[in-house]
Amino acid sequence: MKKKMRCLARALRMLCAACLLVTVLSAAALAETYAVVTGTQSLNLRAGASSSSQWLGAYPRGAWVRVNGSQNNFFYVLTGDNKTGYMSKNFLATTDALMYGNVAIVSNAKATAFLNLRATPSYSAEVITILYNGVPLTILSAENGWYRVQMGDTLGYVRSEFTTVSYQPIGTKVGTIKTPNNTAVNMRAAPSASGAVIRQFAGDRYVAVLYQGNNWWYVCIDGFTGFISSDFLAEGLQASRDQGGGSGAGYAIVNNPVSSQRLNLRESPSTASTIVARLANGYRLSVLVQGTEWSKVYAESYAATGYVLTKYVKLYNLPATPTLKVIHPQGSFVNLRSSAAMTASVITRIPSGKSATIIAPGQDWTKVRYNGLTGYVMNYFTSIAGK
């Protein structure tokens, strides 16, 4: 019995040792250093740590290598095509030489809400863009409840109470995970499909881009750093919520020339029409029908549909020139009239299937421009009727 117990104890010790070895090896694998070629169009691989050593090949900007050692001003590396040699440190950015700092992660209590990135630290300041939960912003300074932040090349201010702060690697850009049906994508410990999986992240998540190499980007999400295939990444804010909630619907941000002014939301597209609400800069509107002069919009917090002057809003996810298509049930013509009335004179006839520029959408009529002529068409005979 004692002999069996001793054998069992020895077996357990061996098992524990094996588990410890696996843990150590896994940690070592995760701690491997990689580098990306940067600052040059092509970097030479040499047999020795000298620019006069035997030339073994050249690797383009964005190529990834594994760093296995260092000598003089050279790294000893393993390339993607399994060659070993030396590369100049001057043109390699390594994963263990990142700059760390405080990063503000947008964090609204309501997941569908957004945070305004403003030009100055004021509620009345111009809104540069809107940010949804998860967007990482490098904090440059803080004062009176405002963070001065950087997102790529964009600088601005956000309210601190709508963010959480994380001390993590600072990325030069922000990207978005894009996968079919927002399925999960692997973050790996190496720039290879065979690299160990560190974690999985769903589509439409934002990432801080640390290094943007060929085929693989080195990124940070939720404090985790690793590699994600560039096949599943897009530069900038490209989540479905950034594109009008994923439905393709456009939106507008109120942008008065004087920040203290309010934009009138009116019952109809006329400055003489009844005012439904007065909207401050930064207010977001869903655009129902876009026009070059007036746009039909929906203001969620007022539960109201109305019209605003297009020149006082910034439009997102919408065409440069709004158009409608003329549709006649019999495929003939639709009258372009001088005013919004069936008794108004006919300026011209528009063939069914032709397009016209929308100037101002209305309840029953839309003001349009067709072949240089301006007039009104009945919504019943246009593609707007389905909106």
C-alpha positions, 0 to 999 in steps of 0.5 A: 500500500505504501509503495502504491502511495509513493508511486502515486505521489511521484506521478502527481509530482511529475504531472505538476512539473509538466503543467508548470513547464507548459505554463512557462512555455506558454508564457514565453510564447506570449512574451515573444517580441515581434517587429515590423519594418518601418521608415523604409521601403525595403530592409535588408536581411544580412548574415551578420550584424553589419551592413557589409555582411552577406546579403540574404534578402530584402523585406518590404515596409510592413513585413513582420519578423520575430526578434530573437536577439540583439547585437550592436545596432542590429536585431537577430530575427526570424522572417516570415519565410523562415530565414534567420539573419540580422536587420538594422534596429533603425528600421524596426518597431518592436512590440516591446517598445511601445509608449504607454499612457492614459487612454479614455474609453468612451463609456456612456451608461446608455449603450446607444448614446454617443459622446460629442468630440468638441473643438473646445472645452465647452458645451456650446463648442463645435462638434467635430464628430460623435463617439460611441462606447468603446472608442479609445482616446489618448488623453493629452491633458485634463481640466475642469471635467474635460479631457483634451484627447487625440484620435489619430490625427484628430484633436478635441475635447470630451467630458470625462464623466462619460469615459473610463480611463485605462493605462495602456499602450497608446495607438496612433490610430483607431480601427474597427473590427469588421466580420461577417454578421459581427462574429468573433475574431481571434487576437493572436500572440504572433502575426500568423494564423498559427499564433496562439489565441489570446482572446476573441473579440466580436465585430464592430469593436474598436481597437487602438492600432499600435502597428499596422503591418502587412496582413496583420495589425498589432492592436490593443482592446480592453487592455489586451495587446495582440495581432488581428488579421487585417482582413477583419479590420478597417481604419477609423470608426466603421462600426454599424452604429457609425453608419446610421445604426447599421440600416444605412440611414443617414444622420445629421449633427446640428452645426450652427455658425455661432455656437450659442445659436439654436437651429429651428426644427419646423413643421414644414420647409419654410422659415415662416412655418411653426417652430417645433423645437430649438436645437443646440449644436451637437444635437443628432438628427435622423435624416428621413429625406435629404435636400440641398436647402431643407431636409426632413428629419426626426428628433428622437428626444422630442419624438418629433418629425420636422424640417431643418435648413440643411446648411446648418447641419453636418451630414453623415452617411449621405450622398453629396447630392440628394436625388429622387427618381420620378416614377409614373405607374404607366411609365409616361411623364410627371409634371414639374410645376411652378408651385406645390399645387395641381393648378400651378403651371407646368414648367416641363414634363419629366419622363418616368425613370429619370432622376432629379435633385432634391431641394426641399422635401415636403409632405405632398410635394417636393421642390426639385431641380431637373435639367436646370429647371426648378419646380415641384413634383408630387411625392406620389410620383417619386421614390420618396413616396416609399419613405 
